[in-house]
Amino acid sequence: MESLLTDLFSMAQEHSPSTHSAQRQACAALRERHLSAVRAGMGEEFYEKLRDAADECAYLDAEEAFLWGLRLGLALNRL
């Protein structure tokens, strides 16, 4: 079941262009400023590890939100 949900999430990402609201763009810019400071202070290797970990967490959060929305949509459909 988890594989199916992961596949559905990937398919939804491919077929639905993401919208970049002003708030999302501001958040991304802030993230990049902070990561640049990390790179300058701690070096490229640590920066890459931190960025990869943050990206993985963000992906898992988005996947979880997708699953929650899918479950909500199915529950609403049963009403």
Protein Blocks (a to p, Z undefined) as FASTA:
>chain_A
ZZmmmmmmmmmmmmmccdddfklmmmmmmmmmmmmmmmmmnojklmmmmmmmmmmmmmmm
mmmmmmmmmmmmmmmmmZZ
